[in-house]
């Protein structure tokens, strides 16, 4: 029962079980996020957006990496926004972080706003993935990067590995080919994909021309 209640709050956490899910995501995505961020050279002064910021741990990590820059987080869960603000309260108070309730489908930022956009374990839930990738492309500056991170990678060796999660949440695991194709269709270039088959994880880094 507990597992079911938690997974039901994976998409848009709310209430008691949503708070537990946020705590679980902050802990469970920690090492995955570090692994993916290790492929980036984040520079002093960068403006970074974390899409689907959840409990705010990635925002916190990014704040420690941007120097004099600033990190923005968005989530369409009101509870996630509150928890992320609390987790990052010092950075929010000093103006280094800003958390907003918003959807990836309609980002409340001018075009060319960011050097980097990150999306950790959120792509599965986007209703119009191509549109949303294009919307992220819009808010990136020329030469800006998108980092997509996944822990549900399709595998020919174990095709049913994520079946229970897929059916419960009505989402689909991803493949290298799918992500590469979607990024190309959305207008990205210089796509680099890193995979850890043993742990079923993938991260993709793509640039705006």
Secondary structure, DSSP 4 states (H G I P E B T S, - for coil): -HHHHHHHTSSS--HHHHHHHHHHHHHHTHHHHHHHHTT--PPTT-EEEEES-TTSHHHHHHHTTSTT-EEEEEES-HHHHHHHHHHTHHHHHTTSEEEEE--TTS-SS-TT-EEEEEEES-GGG-SSHHHHHHHHHHHEEEEEEEEEEES-B--STTTTTTHHHHHHHT---B-HHHHHHHHHHTT-EEEEEEEETTTTEEEEEEE--
